[in-house]
Amino acid sequence: MKIATYNVNGINGRLAVLLKWLKEAKPDIVCLQELKAQQHNFPEAELAKAGYQALWKGEKSWNGVAILSKGHEMTEVQRSLPGDADDDQSRYLEAIIDQMVICCFYVPNGNPYPGPKYDYKIEWLKRLKKRAQELIKMDLPAVLTGDFNIIPEETDAYKPEKWKENALFTDDVRKVFRQLAAKGWTDSLRKIYPEETLYTYWDYLYHSYDRNAGLRLDHILLSPYLAPRLKNAGVDKEVRGWEKSSDHAPVWIELKKK
């Protein structure tokens, strides 16, 4: 079982890249972020032709999340993160696939820091922690994955000193990531590669990709029930170098059979 997450940064503008990667990487489940497409503009037919059924929640110009599945039926659980009925941003989607709870999300960026956008991020992360804890208490095989917009450690950033006053790297934001780990969630990439330099995002500016001046923002966390099945993980870094690619690269894990 191969599960991946990919911030596509505009699904229709990057559709050729996405389809090429799907064909080459052959993931079973894919969580997508930053669709930047309204509900009726999602490329359902093209993805179906590639063999993937989809659940998605669109939003005009911003945000948007989707879950793709190949060969496994999906049951939608919820289309928004519980805890704030007034939050209408398309950032969270949850489904059951092959008896696993798949939570796909796009955490608010939070910049400029400090400010209302950062405050919204902190409140959003509190809600995410609550949902994560509910899944732990139910002892479910669950996956928390997406663009967390969190740099967990200094080793996850090129020149981390430049990010000290950024909403991606504040003490409070990084604390959330540590709290998830303390509750039993496993950071898949770091479980497989505890010391390696691994990035998932490279800015379009300053030749960041060519210099490997990146950040690790996209994560796949596994619940205690599921973590023992982790077999492999990686970042398809080369996809970031493809023409008209997103500024993020796909991140993936492989799970052992049950």
TORKOLTOR-993831 format. One record per atom (N, C-alpha, C): residue number from 0; residue in one letter; atom name; x, y, z. Coordinates in steps of 0.05 Angstrom, whole numbers. Example, Ala and Ser with C-alpha at 12.3 -4.5 7.8 and 13.67 -1.06 7.14 Angstrom:
// residues 2
R    i  aa  at      c1      c2      c3
R    0   a   N     264    -114     156
R    0   a  CA     246     -90     156
R    0   a   C     264     -66     156
R    1   s   N     257     -45     142
R    1   s  CA     273     -21     143
R    1   s   C     258       1     157
***
This chain:
// residues 258
R    i  aa  at      c1      c2      c3
R    0   m   N      17     -24       0
R    0   m  CA       0       0       0
R    0   m   C      18      25       0
R    1   k   N      14      42     -20
R    1   k  CA      30      66     -22
R    1   k   C      12      90     -19
R    2   i   N      18     107       1
R    2   i  CA       2     131       7
R    2   i   C      20     155       3
R    3   a   N       9     175     -11
R    3   a  CA      25     199     -17
R    3   a   C       9     225     -10
R    4   t   N      24     246      -6
R    4   t  CA      13     273      -4
R    4   t   C      27     291     -23
R    5   y   N      12     310     -35
R    5   y  CA      24     328     -55
R    5   y   C       9     354     -56
R    6   n   N      23     376     -49
R    6   n  CA      12     403     -52
R    6   n   C      16     410     -82
R    7   v   N      -5     410     -97
R    7   v  CA      -3     414    -126
R    7   v   C      -1     443    -135
R    8   n   N      -9     461    -117
R    8   n  CA      -7     490    -123
R    8   n   C     -22     497    -148
R    9   g   N     -48     488    -150
R    9   g  CA     -64     493    -173
R    9   g   C     -68     468    -190
R   10   i   N     -89     453    -185
R   10   i  CA     -91     427    -198
R   10   i   C     -95     428    -228
R   11   n   N    -109     447    -238
R   11   n  CA    -114     448    -266
R   11   n   C     -89     458    -281
R   12   g   N     -75     477    -270
R   12   g  CA     -50     486    -282
R   12   g   C     -27     466    -281
R   13   r   N     -29     447    -262
R   13   r  CA      -8     427    -259
R   13   r   C     -18     399    -266
R   14   l   N     -40     397    -280
R   14   l  CA     -52     371    -284
R   14   l   C     -34     352    -299
R   15   a   N     -20     362    -319
R   15   a  CA      -2     345    -335
R   15   a   C      20     333    -317
R   16   v   N      30     350    -299
R   16   v  CA      51     341    -280
R   16   v   C      39     320    -261
R   17   l   N      16     325    -251
R   17   l  CA       3     306    -232
R   17   l   C      -2     279    -246
R   18   l   N     -13     280    -270
R   18   l  CA     -19     255    -284
R   18   l   C       7     239    -291
R   19   k   N      28     253    -298
R   19   k  CA      53     240    -304
R   19   k   C      64     227    -279
R   20   w   N      63     241    -257
R   20   w  CA      73     230    -232
R   20   w   C      56     206    -223
R   21   l   N      30     208    -225
R   21   l  CA      12     185    -218
R   21   l   C      19     160    -234
R   22   k   N      24     164    -259
R   22   k  CA      31     142    -277
R   22   k   C      57     129    -269
R   23   e   N      77     146    -262
R   23   e  CA     104     135    -255
R   23   e   C     105     124    -227
R   24   a   N      93     138    -208
R   24   a  CA      96     131    -180
R   24   a   C      76     109    -171
R   25   k   N      53     109    -184
R   25   k  CA      32      89    -178
R   25   k   C      24      88    -149
R   26   p   N      18     110    -137
R   26   p  CA       7     109    -109
R   26   p   C     -21      98    -108
R   27   d   N     -28      85     -86
R   27   d  CA     -55      75     -82
R   27   d   C     -74      96     -72
R   28   i   N     -64     113     -54
R   28   i  CA     -79     135     -42
R   28   i   C     -63     160     -44
R   29   v   N     -76     182     -52
R   29   v  CA     -62     208     -54
R   29   v   C     -78     230     -42
R   30   c   N     -66     245     -25
R   30   c  CA     -79     269     -13
R   30   c   C     -67     294     -27
R   31   l   N     -84     311     -37
R   31   l  CA     -76     335     -52
R   31   l   C     -84     360     -36
R   32   q   N     -67     380     -38
R   32   q  CA     -73     406     -26
R   32   q   C     -69     429     -46
R   33   e   N     -81     452     -39
R   33   e  CA     -80     476     -55
R   33   e   C     -90     470     -83
R   34   l   N    -114     460     -85
R   34   l  CA    -126     455    -111
R   34   l   C    -130     481    -127
R   35   k   N    -137     502    -112
R   35   k  CA    -143     529    -125
R   35   k   C    -163     526    -148
R   36   a   N    -184     510    -142
R   36   a  CA    -205     506    -162
R   36   a   C    -232     503    -148
R   37   q   N    -252     514    -161
R   37   q  CA    -279     512    -150
R   37   q   C    -289     483    -153
R   38   q   N    -309     476    -138
R   38   q  CA    -319     449    -137
R   38   q   C    -325     438    -165
R   39   h   N    -337     454    -182
R   39   h  CA    -345     445    -209
R   39   h   C    -322     444    -229
R   40   n   N    -299     455    -221
R   40   n  CA    -276     456    -239
R   40   n   C    -255     434    -233
R   41   f   N    -261     416    -215
R   41   f  CA    -242     394    -209
R   41   f   C    -241     374    -232
R   42   p   N    -216     366    -240
R   42   p  CA    -213     348    -263
R   42   p   C    -220     319    -258
R   43   e   N    -244     314    -250
R   43   e  CA    -252     287    -242
R   43   e   C    -249     267    -265
R   44   a   N    -257     275    -289
R   44   a  CA    -257     257    -312
R   44   a   C    -228     248    -319
R   45   e   N    -210     267    -319
R   45   e  CA    -182     261    -325
R   45   e   C    -170     242    -305
R   46   l   N    -176     246    -280
R   46   l  CA    -165     229    -259
R   46   l   C    -178     201    -260
R   47   a   N    -204     200    -267
R   47   a  CA    -217     174    -270
R   47   a   C    -205     158    -293
R   48   k   N    -198     172    -314
R   48   k  CA    -185     160    -337
R   48   k   C    -158     148    -329
R   49   a   N    -145     161    -310
R   49   a  CA    -119     151    -299
R   49   a   C    -123     129    -279
R   50   g   N    -148     123    -272
R   50   g  CA    -154     101    -254
R   50   g   C    -160     108    -225
R   51   y   N    -164     134    -221
R   51   y  CA    -168     144    -193
R   51   y   C    -196     155    -189
R   52   q   N    -210     146    -168
R   52   q  CA    -234     159    -160
R   52   q   C    -226     181    -140
R   53   a   N    -243     201    -137
R   53   a  CA    -235     224    -121
R   53   a   C    -258     235    -103
R   54   l   N    -250     245     -80
R   54   l  CA    -266     262     -63
R   54   l   C    -252     289     -62
R   55   w   N    -267     311     -64
R   55   w  CA    -253     337     -63
R   55   w   C    -271     358     -52
R   56   k   N    -258     379     -42
R   56   k  CA    -272     403     -32
R   56   k   C    -257     427     -43
R   57   g   N    -270     440     -62
R   57   g  CA    -257     462     -76
R   57   g   C    -263     489     -64
R   58   e   N    -248     509     -74
R   58   e  CA    -252     537     -65
R   58   e   C    -240     555     -86
R   59   k   N    -254     576     -93
R   59   k  CA    -245     594    -114
R   59   k   C    -218     606    -107
R   60   s   N    -198     603    -124
R   60   s  CA    -172     616    -123
R   60   s   C    -153     606    -101
R   61   w   N    -164     595     -79
R   61   w  CA    -147     589     -56
R   61   w   C    -153     561     -46
R   62   n   N    -135     550     -30
R   62   n  CA    -140     526     -14
R   62   n   C    -149     503     -31
R   63   g   N    -167     487     -20
R   63   g  CA    -177     463     -34
R   63   g   C    -161     438     -28
R   64   v   N    -175     416     -22
R   64   v  CA    -163     390     -16
R   64   v   C    -178     368     -30
R   65   a   N    -163     346     -35
R   65   a  CA    -175     323     -48
R   65   a   C    -162     298     -39
R   66   i   N    -176     276     -40
R   66   i  CA    -165     249     -35
R   66   i   C    -171     232     -59
R   67   l   N    -150     219     -70
R   67   l  CA    -153     201     -93
R   67   l   C    -148     172     -83
R   68   s   N    -162     154     -96
R   68   s  CA    -158     126     -89
R   68   s   C    -160     109    -114
R   69   k   N    -141      90    -116
R   69   k  CA    -141      71    -138
R   69   k   C    -145      43    -128
R   70   g   N    -167      31    -135
R   70   g  CA    -172       3    -128
R   70   g   C    -184      -1    -101
R   71   h   N    -191      21     -87
R   71   h  CA    -203      18     -61
R   71   h   C    -226      38     -59
R   72   e   N    -249      29     -49
R   72   e  CA    -272      46     -45
R   72   e   C    -267      66     -23
R   73   m   N    -278      90     -26
R   73   m  CA    -276     111      -6
R   73   m   C    -303     117       7
R   74   t   N    -302     121      33
R   74   t  CA    -326     130      47
R   74   t   C    -319     157      60
R   75   e   N    -333     178      52
R   75   e  CA    -327     204      63
R   75   e   C    -337     206      92
R   76   v   N    -320     216     110
R   76   v  CA    -326     219     138
R   76   v   C    -335     248     144
R   77   q   N    -318     267     136
R   77   q  CA    -325     295     140
R   77   q   C    -310     313     121
R   78   r   N    -322     336     116
R   78   r  CA    -311     355      96
R   78   r   C    -299     380     109
R   79   s   N    -298     381     135
R   79   s  CA    -286     404     149
R   79   s   C    -275     394     175
R   80   l   N    -256     409     186
R   80   l  CA    -244     402     212
R   80   l   C    -264     410     234
R   81   p   N    -272     392     251
R   81   p  CA    -291     399     272
R   81   p   C    -281     420     290
R   82   g   N    -300     435     302
R   82   g  CA    -292     455     322
R   82   g   C    -298     483     316
R   83   d   N    -305     490     291
R   83   d  CA    -312     517     284
R   83   d   C    -331     517     261
R   84   a   N    -357     519     266
R   84   a  CA    -377     517     246
R   84   a   C    -376     541     226
R   85   d   N    -363     563     234
R   85   d  CA    -361     586     217
R   85   d   C    -337     586     199
R   86   d   N    -320     567     202
R   86   d  CA    -296     565     185
R   86   d   C    -304     553     158
R   87   d   N    -304     569     137
R   87   d  CA    -313     559     111
R   87   d   C    -290     555      91
R   88   q   N    -265     556     101
R   88   q  CA    -242     551      83
R   88   q   C    -239     521      78
R   89   s   N    -233     515      53
R   89   s  CA    -231     486      44
R   89   s   C    -204     475      50
R   90   r   N    -201     466      75
R   90   r  CA    -174     457      84
R   90   r   C    -173     429      95
R   91   y   N    -196     415      97
R   91   y  CA    -195     389     111
R   91   y   C    -215     370      98
R   92   l   N    -206     345      94
R   92   l  CA    -223     324      83
R   92   l   C    -215     298      96
R   93   e   N    -235     283     104
R   93   e  CA    -229     257     118
R   93   e   C    -246     235     106
R   94   a   N    -233     212     102
R   94   a  CA    -247     190      89
R   94   a   C    -236     163     101
R   95   i   N    -252     142      98
R   95   i  CA    -243     115     105
R   95   i   C    -237     101      79
R   96   i   N    -212      90      77
R   96   i  CA    -203      75      54
R   96   i   C    -189      50      63
R   97   d   N    -197      27      54
R   97   d  CA    -185       2      62
R   97   d   C    -182       0      92
R   98   q   N    -203       8     106
R   98   q  CA    -205       6     136
R   98   q   C    -185      25     150
R   99   m   N    -175      45     136
R   99   m  CA    -158      66     148
R   99   m   C    -172      93     147
R  100   v   N    -169     109     167
R  100   v  CA    -179     136     167
R  100   v   C    -157     154     155
R  101   i   N    -164     166     133
R  101   i  CA    -145     184     119
R  101   i   C    -154     213     123
R  102   c   N    -137     228     136
R  102   c  CA    -143     256     142
R  102   c   C    -124     273     125
R  103   c   N    -135     286     105
R  103   c  CA    -120     303      86
R  103   c   C    -125     332      93
R  104   f   N    -104     348      95
R  104   f  CA    -109     376     103
R  104   f   C     -87     395      93
R  105   y   N     -94     420      93
R  105   y  CA     -76     442      85
R  105   y   C     -77     463     108
R  106   v   N     -57     461     125
R  106   v  CA     -56     479     148
R  106   v   C     -52     508     139
R  107   p   N     -65     527     152
R  107   p  CA     -60     556     144
R  107   p   C     -31     563     147
R  108   n   N     -21     580     128
R  108   n  CA       7     588     128
R  108   n   C      13     605     153
R  109   g   N      -5     624     160
R  109   g  CA      -2     639     184
R  109   g   C      14     665     182
R  110   n   N      26     670     160
R  110   n  CA      40     696     156
R  110   n   C      22     717     146
R  111   p   N      27     743     152
R  111   p  CA      50     752     168
R  111   p   C      46     747     198
R  112   y   N      69     743     211
R  112   y  CA      70     737     240
R  112   y   C      83     761     254
R  113   p   N      71     770     276
R  113   p  CA      45     763     287
R  113   p   C      22     776     272
R  114   g   N      -2     767     277
R  114   g  CA     -25     779     264
R  114   g   C     -49     760     264
R  115   p   N     -71     768     252
R  115   p  CA     -96     752     253
R  115   p   C     -93     725     237
R  116   k   N     -77     725     216
R  116   k  CA     -73     700     201
R  116   k   C     -58     680     218
R  117   y   N     -39     689     234
R  117   y  CA     -25     671     252
R  117   y   C     -43     661     274
R  118   d   N     -60     679     284
R  118   d  CA     -79     671     305
R  118   d   C     -98     649     295
R  119   y   N    -107     652     270
R  119   y  CA    -124     632     257
R  119   y   C    -109     606     255
R  120   k   N     -84     607     248
R  120   k  CA     -68     582     245
R  120   k   C     -67     567     272
R  121   i   N     -61     582     293
R  121   i  CA     -59     570     320
R  121   i   C     -85     557     328
R  122   e   N    -107     571     323
R  122   e  CA    -133     559     330
R  122   e   C    -140     535     313
R  123   w   N    -132     536     288
R  123   w  CA    -137     513     270
R  123   w   C    -121     489     280
R  124   l   N     -96     494     287
R  124   l  CA     -79     472     297
R  124   l   C     -90     460     323
R  125   k   N    -102     476     340
R  125   k  CA    -114     466     364
R  125   k   C    -137     446     357
R  126   r   N    -152     453     337
R  126   r  CA    -174     436     328
R  126   r   C    -163     410     317
R  127   l   N    -141     412     301
R  127   l  CA    -129     389     290
R  127   l   C    -118     370     312
R  128   k   N    -106     381     332
R  128   k  CA     -96     365     355
R  128   k   C    -119     350     368
R  129   k   N    -141     363     371
R  129   k  CA    -165     351     384
R  129   k   C    -174     327     367
R  130   r   N    -176     331     341
R  130   r  CA    -185     309     324
R  130   r   C    -165     286     324
R  131   a   N    -139     293     324
R  131   a  CA    -118     273     325
R  131   a   C    -120     256     351
R  132   q   N    -126     270     373
R  132   q  CA    -128     256     398
R  132   q   C    -153     237     399
R  133   e   N    -174     246     386
R  133   e  CA    -198     229     384
R  133   e   C    -192     203     369
R  134   l   N    -176     205     348
R  134   l  CA    -169     181     332
R  134   l   C    -151     163     348
R  135   i   N    -133     174     364
R  135   i  CA    -116     158     382
R  135   i   C    -133     143     402
R  136   k   N    -151     157     415
R  136   k  CA    -168     145     435
R  136   k   C    -185     122     424
R  137   m   N    -193     124     399
R  137   m  CA    -209     103     386
R  137   m   C    -191      80     376
R  138   d   N    -165      84     378
R  138   d  CA    -146      63     370
R  138   d   C    -151      54     341
R  139   l   N    -153      74     324
R  139   l  CA    -158      69     296
R  139   l   C    -133      70     279
R  140   p   N    -131      55     257
R  140   p  CA    -110      58     238
R  140   p   C    -114      84     223
R  141   a   N     -99     104     228
R  141   a  CA    -104     131     217
R  141   a   C     -79     144     207
R  142   v   N     -83     162     187
R  142   v  CA     -62     177     175
R  142   v   C     -69     206     176
R  143   l   N     -51     222     187
R  143   l  CA     -53     251     185
R  143   l   C     -33     261     164
R  144   t   N     -42     273     143
R  144   t  CA     -23     280     122
R  144   t   C     -32     304     106
R  145   g   N     -12     318      96
R  145   g  CA     -17     342      80
R  145   g   C       6     362      83
R  146   d   N       0     386      75
R  146   d  CA      18     408      79
R  146   d   C      13     420     106
R  147   f   N      30     414     125
R  147   f  CA      26     423     153
R  147   f   C      34     453     156
R  148   n   N      49     463     137
R  148   n  CA      61     490     140
R  148   n   C      75     493     167
R  149   i   N      89     472     174
R  149   i  CA     105     471     199
R  149   i   C     133     460     192
R  150   i   N     154     474     199
R  150   i  CA     181     464     198
R  150   i   C     187     452     225
R  151   p   N     188     426     228
R  151   p  CA     189     414     255
R  151   p   C     215     421     270
R  152   e   N     238     418     256
R  152   e  CA     264     422     269
R  152   e   C     283     438     251
R  153   e   N     304     448     263
R  153   e  CA     323     464     247
R  153   e   C     335     448     224
R  154   t   N     337     422     227
R  154   t  CA     347     405     205
R  154   t   C     328     404     181
R  155   d   N     304     414     185
R  155   d  CA     283     413     164
R  155   d   C     282     439     148
R  156   a   N     302     456     151
R  156   a  CA     303     481     137
R  156   a   C     331     488     128
R  157   y   N     334     498     104
R  157   y  CA     359     509      95
R  157   y   C     362     536     108
R  158   k   N     384     540     122
R  158   k  CA     389     564     137
R  158   k   C     366     570     156
R  159   p   N     362     554     176
R  159   p  CA     339     557     194
R  159   p   C     338     584     209
R  160   e   N     361     596     212
R  160   e  CA     362     622     226
R  160   e   C     345     643     212
R  161   k   N     340     640     186
R  161   k  CA     325     659     171
R  161   k   C     295     656     176
R  162   w   N     287     635     190
R  162   w  CA     258     630     193
R  162   w   C     249     634     222
R  163   k   N     266     645     239
R  163   k  CA     259     648     267
R  163   k   C     234     664     273
R  164   e   N     229     684     256
R  164   e  CA     205     701     261
R  164   e   C     184     696     240
R  165   n   N     183     672     229
R  165   n  CA     164     664     209
R  165   n   C     143     645     221
R  166   a   N     118     647     212
R  166   a  CA      96     631     222
R  166   a   C     100     601     218
R  167   l   N     118     594     200
R  167   l  CA     124     565     196
R  167   l   C     141     553     217
R  168   f   N     154     570     234
R  168   f  CA     176     561     251
R  168   f   C     175     572     279
R  169   t   N     153     583     287
R  169   t  CA     151     594     314
R  169   t   C     151     571     335
R  170   d   N     158     578     359
R  170   d  CA     158     558     380
R  170   d   C     131     545     384
R  171   d   N     110     561     383
R  171   d  CA      83     550     387
R  171   d   C      75     531     365
R  172   v   N      82     537     340
R  172   v  CA      75     520     318
R  172   v   C      91     493     319
R  173   r   N     116     495     325
R  173   r  CA     133     471     326
R  173   r   C     125     454     350
R  174   k   N     115     467     371
R  174   k  CA     106     453     395
R  174   k   C      82     434     388
R  175   v   N      65     443     370
R  175   v  CA      42     426     362
R  175   v   C      53     400     349
R  176   f   N      73     403     332
R  176   f  CA      84     379     320
R  176   f   C      95     360     341
R  177   r   N     109     371     360
R  177   r  CA     121     354     381
R  177   r   C      99     341     398
R  178   q   N      78     356     403
R  178   q  CA      55     345     419
R  178   q   C      42     322     404
R  179   l   N      39     324     378
R  179   l  CA      28     301     363
R  179   l   C      46     276     366
R  180   a   N      72     281     364
R  180   a  CA      91     258     368
R  180   a   C      88     247     396
R  181   a   N      86     264     416
R  181   a  CA      84     255     443
R  181   a   C      59     238     448
R  182   k   N      38     244     433
R  182   k  CA      13     229     436
R  182   k   C      13     202     420
R  183   g   N      35     197     406
R  183   g  CA      37     172     392
R  183   g   C      38     172     362
R  184   w   N      36     196     350
R  184   w  CA      37     197     321
R  184   w   C      66     196     311
R  185   t   N      71     180     291
R  185   t  CA      98     175     280
R  185   t   C     102     191     255
R  186   d   N     124     207     255
R  186   d  CA     132     222     231
R  186   d   C     146     202     212
R  187   s   N     133     194     191
R  187   s  CA     142     172     174
R  187   s   C     169     177     162
R  188   l   N     173     201     151
R  188   l  CA     199     206     138
R  188   l   C     222     204     158
R  189   r   N     218     216     181
R  189   r  CA     240     216     201
R  189   r   C     244     188     214
R  190   k   N     223     172     213
R  190   k  CA     226     144     223
R  190   k   C     245     129     205
R  191   i   N     242     133     179
R  191   i  CA     259     119     159
R  191   i   C     286     133     156
R  192   y   N     286     160     156
R  192   y  CA     310     175     152
R  192   y   C     314     195     175
R  193   p   N     324     186     198
R  193   p  CA     325     203     221
R  193   p   C     345     227     219
R  194   e   N     366     224     202
R  194   e  CA     386     245     202
R  194   e   C     389     259     175
R  195   e   N     378     248     154
R  195   e  CA     383     259     127
R  195   e   C     370     287     123
R  196   t   N     382     302     105
R  196   t  CA     370     328      97
R  196   t   C     348     322      77
R  197   l   N     324     328      85
R  197   l  CA     300     322      68
R  197   l   C     283     347      67
R  198   y   N     277     356      43
R  198   y  CA     259     379      39
R  198   y   C     236     370      21
R  199   t   N     214     384      24
R  199   t  CA     190     378       7
R  199   t   C     181     403      -8
R  200   y   N     193     426      -2
R  200   y  CA     185     451     -14
R  200   y   C     209     468     -21
R  201   w   N     209     480     -45
R  201   w  CA     230     498     -54
R  201   w   C     217     522     -68
R  202   d   N     222     545     -58
R  202   d  CA     210     570     -69
R  202   d   C     218     572     -99
R  203   y   N     200     585    -114
R  203   y  CA     206     590    -142
R  203   y   C     228     610    -146
R  204   l   N     233     627    -126
R  204   l  CA     252     649    -128
R  204   l   C     281     639    -120
R  205   y   N     300     655    -129
R  205   y  CA     328     652    -120
R  205   y   C     340     624    -127
R  206   h   N     330     611    -148
R  206   h  CA     340     585    -156
R  206   h   C     341     566    -132
R  207   s   N     321     567    -116
R  207   s  CA     320     551     -91
R  207   s   C     323     521     -96
R  208   y   N     309     512    -116
R  208   y  CA     310     483    -122
R  208   y   C     338     475    -131
R  209   d   N     350     490    -149
R  209   d  CA     377     484    -159
R  209   d   C     397     484    -136
R  210   r   N     393     500    -116
R  210   r  CA     412     502     -93
R  210   r   C     404     483     -70
R  211   n   N     381     470     -74
R  211   n  CA     370     453     -53
R  211   n   C     365     469     -27
R  212   a   N     356     494     -31
R  212   a  CA     350     511      -9
R  212   a   C     320     508      -2
R  213   g   N     313     487      12
R  213   g  CA     285     480      15
R  213   g   C     276     479      44
R  214   l   N     252     470      48
R  214   l  CA     239     466      74
R  214   l   C     224     439      74
R  215   r   N     221     427      97
R  215   r  CA     204     404     100
R  215   r   C     178     412     113
R  216   l   N     158     415      96
R  216   l  CA     132     424     105
R  216   l   C     110     403     103
R  217   d   N     114     383      86
R  217   d  CA      93     363      80
R  217   d   C     100     338      95
R  218   h   N      81     328     110
R  218   h  CA      87     306     129
R  218   h   C      65     284     127
R  219   i   N      73     260     134
R  219   i  CA      54     237     136
R  219   i   C      58     225     164
R  220   l   N      38     229     181
R  220   l  CA      39     219     208
R  220   l   C      21     194     211
R  221   l   N      31     174     225
R  221   l  CA      16     149     228
R  221   l   C       8     145     257
R  222   s   N     -16     135     261
R  222   s  CA     -25     129     288
R  222   s   C     -11     105     299
R  223   p   N     -11     101     325
R  223   p  CA       3      77     337
R  223   p   C      -7      51     326
R  224   y   N     -32      50     318
R  224   y  CA     -43      25     307
R  224   y   C     -30      19     280
R  225   l   N     -23      40     265
R  225   l  CA     -14      37     237
R  225   l   C      17      37     235
R  226   a   N      30      51     253
R  226   a  CA      59      56     251
R  226   a   C      75      30     247
R  227   p   N      69       8     260
R  227   p  CA      85     -17     257
R  227   p   C      85     -27     228
R  228   r   N      66     -18     212
R  228   r  CA      65     -27     184
R  228   r   C      83     -11     165
R  229   l   N      95      11     175
R  229   l  CA     112      28     158
R  229   l   C     136      12     147
R  230   k   N     138      12     121
R  230   k  CA     160      -3     108
R  230   k   C     180      15      95
R  231   n   N     171      37      83
R  231   n  CA     189      55      69
R  231   n   C     176      82      66
R  232   a   N     192     102      60
R  232   a  CA     182     129      56
R  232   a   C     202     145      39
R  233   g   N     192     167      27
R  233   g  CA     210     182      11
R  233   g   C     197     208       0
R  234   v   N     214     224     -13
R  234   v  CA     205     248     -27
R  234   v   C     213     245     -56
R  235   d   N     193     249     -74
R  235   d  CA     199     249    -103
R  235   d   C     209     276    -111
R  236   k   N     233     282    -102
R  236   k  CA     245     309    -106
R  236   k   C     246     317    -136
R  237   e   N     252     298    -153
R  237   e  CA     256     304    -181
R  237   e   C     231     317    -194
R  238   v   N     208     311    -183
R  238   v  CA     183     321    -194
R  238   v   C     183     352    -192
R  239   r   N     195     363    -171
R  239   r  CA     196     392    -168
R  239   r   C     212     404    -191
R  240   g   N     229     390    -204
R  240   g  CA     245     400    -226
R  240   g   C     232     397    -253
R  241   w   N     209     384    -254
R  241   w  CA     194     382    -280
R  241   w   C     183     409    -289
R  242   e   N     179     412    -314
R  242   e  CA     168     437    -325
R  242   e   C     140     442    -315
R  243   k   N     135     467    -306
R  243   k  CA     109     475    -296
R  243   k   C     100     459    -271
R  244   s   N     120     452    -255
R  244   s  CA     114     437    -231
R  244   s   C     106     455    -208
R  245   s   N      93     443    -187
R  245   s  CA      88     457    -162
R  245   s   C     114     464    -149
R  246   d   N     113     482    -129
R  246   d  CA     137     487    -113
R  246   d   C     141     467     -91
R  247   h   N     122     448     -88
R  247   h  CA     125     425     -70
R  247   h   C     131     400     -86
R  248   a   N     142     380     -73
R  248   a  CA     146     353     -85
R  248   a   C     128     333     -70
R  249   p   N     120     311     -84
R  249   p  CA     105     291     -71
R  249   p   C     121     276     -49
R  250   v   N     107     270     -27
R  250   v  CA     118     254      -5
R  250   v   C     102     229      -3
R  251   w   N     115     206       2
R  251   w  CA     101     181       2
R  251   w   C     111     162      23
R  252   i   N      94     142      29
R  252   i  CA     102     120      47
R  252   i   C      92      94      35
R  253   e   N     105      73      43
R  253   e  CA      95      46      36
R  253   e   C      89      31      62
R  254   l   N      66      18      63
R  254   l  CA      58       2      86
R  254   l   C      59     -28      80
R  255   k   N      67     -43     100
R  255   k  CA      67     -72      97
R  255   k   C      38     -81      96
R  256   k   N      33    -104      84
R  256   k  CA       7    -116      84
R  256   k   C      -2    -123     112
R  257   k   N     -29    -122     116
R  257   k  CA     -40    -128     142
R  257   k   C     -35    -157     149
***
